Amino acid sequence: MPNSLRDVPADAVELIKSFEGIPDGDPATVNIDAYRCPAGVWTIGWGHAIVDNGQQLKGAANLLRARALYPGGITRAQAQALLAADLIPRAASTLSLVRAALSDPQFGALIAFVFNVGVANFGASTLLRKLNAGDVAGAADQFLAWDKAQVGGVLKSLAGLTRRRKAERALFLAQDWRAVAATRSRAAPEVLPVPEMPAADAAALLTPSAFEPITQIAPIEPVPPISSIEPIEPIKRRGRTTTPTAPRPAPTAARPRPRTAR
């Protein structure tokens, strides 16, 4: 049974920020501008992919379009708002796939993991299969398998991805993930590529029975503006009406009849 939707733990948000970083595509300006991630996608803030007409903007040719969508760049507060909005669908998707009960550290670690590798990769992962089977220790170790990416056409482990996976695993096990995240060789966070699916997971995809189908999530309907909501009709009461009736006119005094001569 899927878990109920819940807030993303603060530790998960902090972990994501510490690894995503917030690069500035144009340091000459005051605000934060768009930049290209290692996959070539135009991004702004903490890993927010810029989308135009439902498609992610990619390549150097889309520089002007990416900047036009965020003229003047964004502030850190606006970057925070974008990150919060990006985490909502990822949280919903993660909870729809996990059948096991999750503690806040476990949920937070999974959100940080999904933010980096994507929902589809998580849905097809050995990590999810072990977690749903009740093998928490085995699921924790599976974080470490997702630390390789293509560099110059060669698949290799990247120190930044390894460190991120160790931090997520530590959070998953309710350990001090900050101690793991602090051991880096660079002073500033590096923009890392999306890791490749582990070979064992890719091979398991050839056996459909090894994994359960990914649950489809219905889109969230936007809340209509107040001005578009139709007024509610008043409730009609049964029986006597409560509408006051007009008061009856006061009776007039009877005129005396004239006396007739006898």
N, C-alpha and C positions, 0 to 999 in steps of 0.2 A: 504494500500500500504506500503510495507516495506521501512524502512529508508535507505538512502545511507550510504555506508561504510565511517567511519570517524575515526579520531585519538582518542585514549582513553585519556580522560582528565587527567592532572597531579594529580588532587586531588584523582582520583580513584586509581592511581598507588600508591600514598602515603598511602591511606587507606589500600590497600591490603598489602603493606609491613609492616605497623604498626601492623596488626593482624596476618599475616602469620609468621612474624619473619624470621630469617635466621639461624636456628639451625646448629651446626657443629657436624657431626657424630663422629668426631675424633679430639677433641681439642688439642691433642698432636702434630698434624701436622700444617704446616703453613697455608695451604689453607682450604677451606670449603669442608667437605666431606659429603657423603650421610648418611641419617638417615631414620628411619622408622616412618611414621606418625601413628596416632592412629588406622587407618584402616589397618595397616600392610604393606602399600605400601612404597617401597623405594623411597625416595624423596631427592632432593638436591636444594639448593638455596631457593628462595621464592616460595615454594609450587610446584616445578617442579617434576612431577611424572616421574621416570626413566622407560623407555620402552625398551624392548629387543625383536626383531622380532615381533613387533606389540602388545606385551602383557606387561602390567605393572608387574614389579618385586615385588613379595610379599614374606613375611616370612623370618625368620632368615637364612634359608638355602641358600638364594640368596645374602647374604652379599658380598661374594667374587666377584660375577658377577656384582653386583651394583658398587662396588669399581673399578672393572676392566674397566667398561664403562667410568669412569671418573678418570683415574689414576692420583694420585697426587692431586685430588680434583680440585676445581675451585676457581677463584678469585671473588671478589665482582662485578667487571666489567662483568665477564662472567655470573654471576648470574643475573645481570641486563639484559643481552642479552637474556637469557633463558626466563625470565619473559615477556619481550617485545614480544618474539615469541609466548609464550603461550596465550597472550591476543588477538592476531590477530584473530584466529578462534572463540574465545568466543565473540568478538565484532561483527563479521559477523553473528554468530548464533543469538545473541540477537537482532540485528537490523532486521533480517529476520522475527522475531516473533512479533515484536512490530509494530502496525499500526499507533499508535498515534505519533504526532510530539514530539520530546524529546529535552529538554534543555541540556546543557552540564552537569549540576549537576545531572539531572535525568538519563542521559545516564551513567555517571560515577558510580552512585550508583548501577545501574542494573549490570554493569560489575563486580563490587566488589561482588555483591550478587551471580551472576552466577559463579564466580571464586570459590566460596565456596560450593554452593549447586549443581552445575552442570546444563547444558543446558536442559536436559530432565526434571528435577524437575521444572525448571522455565517455560518450555513450558506447563506443566500440572498444573500450580499454579493459585490460585484465584487472586494472585497479577497481573499476566499478563492479566487475563480476565477482571479485574476491570480497568486496565490501558487502554486496547483496547476499553473498553466501555465508556471511558471518565471520569471515577471516579478516579481522581488523588489522592484525600484525602483518599479514601478507599484503593487504591493501596499502598499508603505510610504506612498505618497502617498494611498492610499484611506482611511487613518486619518482624514485631515483632513476628509473628506466627512461624517463623523458628528458634527457639532457644532451641530446645530439641534434645537430643541424647541418645543413649543407653549407660548406664554405669553399668557394671556388670549385664547386662540383664534387667535393669530397665530403663524405659524412664523417663528422668528428664530434667528440664531446667538447662542449664549451664551458669554460670555468664559470662564467656567469650563470648559465643554465643549471649547472651542477649545484652551485651555491643556492640558487632559487629553489630547486627541488628539495635540497636538504632543509631549507627554512620551512617550506610547506609541510614536509614530513614532520619536522619538530613541532609545528603548530598543531598538526593533526593528532599528535601524541601528547598534546598539552605540555610540551617542553618549551624551553626558552629559545624561540626562533630568532630573536634579535641577536643572540650571541653567535648564531650561525651566519646570519646575514651580515654581521659586522666584519667578517673575515674576507675582505675583498682587496684586490690589488690596486684599484683605482679610487680616486677621491670622490668621483661623481658616478652616479648610476650609468651603466651603458645600455644603449638600446639594443636588445637582443632579438634574434629572429625567432619565429615560431619553431619549436622543436619538431623533428621527424617522429612519426609513430614508431615505437620499438618493433624490431623484426618479429618478435614472438606474437605481438598483437596483430601485426599485418598478416602473418601466416594464419592466425586464428580466424581472420575475416573470411578466409576461404571455406571455413566450416560454419555455415549459417546457424547450426544448432548450438554453437558455442556461446552465442550472445542472444539476448532477447531484443526484439525490435524497440527502437527508440520511441518513447511516447510523444505523440503530437500534442502540442500545446496550443489551445485556442488563443488567438490574439486578444489583447485587452482592449475593450471598447473605450474610446475616449469619452470623458465626461463632457456633455454639451454645456455651452455657456448658459448662464442664468437667463439671459434674454430670450433663448430659444425654447425654454421649457414652457409648455402650455399651462395656463392657469387651471387649478383644480376646481371642478364643479362643486357647488355647495351641496351638502347632503340633504336630501328631502326627507322630512320627518313624516311618519305615518300618523293617522288620526287627525286630531284637531290641528289646525294651522296656528302658527305662532304670530302670524301677521295681525296687528291690531286693527280692529274694525273702527270705522268712523263713529263717533258718539251720536246717539239719537238726539234730535232737537228737543229742547225743553218744552213741556206742554204749555199751551197758552191758556189764559183765564177765560172762562166762558162769558160771553156777553149777556147782560140781563135782557130778558125779553121785554118789549114795550107793553105798558098796561093799556088795556082797551076799555073804553067807557061802557059802563053797564047801562 
